[in-house]
């Protein structure tokens, strides 16, 4: 029973992989298209995805957006930059023994922690072992080097970052990304919390591309995703 539940959850999380024709998959492609329009005047190679608080669907958004990018033929990398509660290794069913933290602490080279996935053109870098000082690690010069190396190898780099309000990690990362997307969960995210998260990102120098409204029920589909300027 537990195995069946896990498989069902996996299918739900990666709907762009398991059901490319679903309405939800189409909405993820719409997000991808809007990002491309935002790239007309500025190259959007590194994109941070975050939320105001936990449990709002940012990791699911990152995974499915990465899949749609890869399906378009773009060499895509998903980096688990949530060094507190990482999930990318769970989503793609892989080990988390080596990842971002190993590179930041000079234990591994960047090329050694990049992993292939079942999806063509899609690679991931797990978080690696959870450190005692995530914010300090992410602000280190070594993180800038990870960006440099990733840009040389991949067309698109998506960062799964921690929620904005509880910790400062996303603010640290956003300043070094070409754009940021804020995920908001319908019926859960408080309006003031969403506005505060947007304000904190902007103060950190983030270029906010828009928001994703997650789990908005519609008549013909389970989830509705909307992308636009915040």
Helices and strands as residue ranges (DSSP letters): H 2-13, H 15-18, H 23-38, E 46-51, H 58-71, E 76-80, H 88-91, H 100-104, H 110-113, E 115-116, E 122-125, H 134-138, H 141-153, E 156-160, H 169-174, E 179-185, H 191-203, E 208-214, E 226-228
